[in-house]
Amino acid sequence: MEINDLFKQSHADTGERKIILPVIENLYAKPLVYALKHNLLAHNFLLREFNAELCTEKLVQGESELALIPSIGYSRGKGSWKIIPDIAVSCTGPAGIPALFFNRDLRKIRKIAFNEDSLTCVALLKIILSERYELEPEYISLSAGLDQMLKEADAALVCKDEGLAYMKDYPAYIDLGEEWHDMTGLPFVFAFWAGHELSLTSAEVEIIKESCRLGKNKIDDICREQKVERSACKSYLSEHITSTFDKMEREGLKEFYRYAFYYGLIEHIPELHFFE
């Protein structure tokens, strides 16, 4: 069946059925939903942007059937969620952001400020600092700009888009994607689509996948819509962040869960279940 036939069949099957689709508001998610947002293909999704942790919460509470969720959030599904295959927000090597900025020798860091909606990045940072630097600093939640965060703490974890601009003025930082790859030799998966079992038709799954394929070819258009400086945006989305979710990304995700469980950051190691 051709993809256009799938779209038509989806609408024929669902009629006026509308699916609320929580989407992480970060820049890295834009290519995955650009085609949906701009109606470049027929669909019955209602996009709603939230911070990463709230996207997970919408799925936990049953307020949505499918959501783009951060990797750490998948463990909250307790085996009842399925993942749309082949699509994720991932990186192999430097990611740009998330990054840890610091104002003193890295090995002397005692306190780190972070934003409370970045739990996947916090978990990743804790693993890296413990494994690579033998550090267990204090963490404080602080919603502020980088200047203020570095006044309140020795270092600041930045996971949002503004981190791309900070790198010009704050050269003392480590790239968490790069650190993870150096440590494990594996990609890191930041986020992916997960939903309730039997909640989506095969046509709707294909629409989500097609949206990602179309979005990959719209990077210039996406960057024109962002507040992030154009060249930094394009470099981030074209050279660092990918939508790949193949064998190596799956291994990287499993490795992350193993570390997270070892350090008590999740209650169990979730198995990866995928939509057919």
Secondary structure, DSSP 8 states (H G I E B T S, - for coil): --HHHHHHHHHHHHTT--EEEEEE-SGGGHHHHHHHHTTSS---EEEEEE-HHHHHHHHHTTS-SEEEEEGGGGGGGTT-EEEEEEEEEEESS--S-SEEEESS-GGG--EEEE-TT-HHHHHHHHHHHHHHH----EEEE--S-HHHHHHHSSEEEE-STTHHHHHHH---EEEHHHHHHHHHSS-EEEEEEEEETT-S-HHHHHHHHHHHHHHGGGHHHHHHTSSS-HHHHHHIIIII-EEEESHHHHHHHHHHHHHHHHTTSSSS-----B--
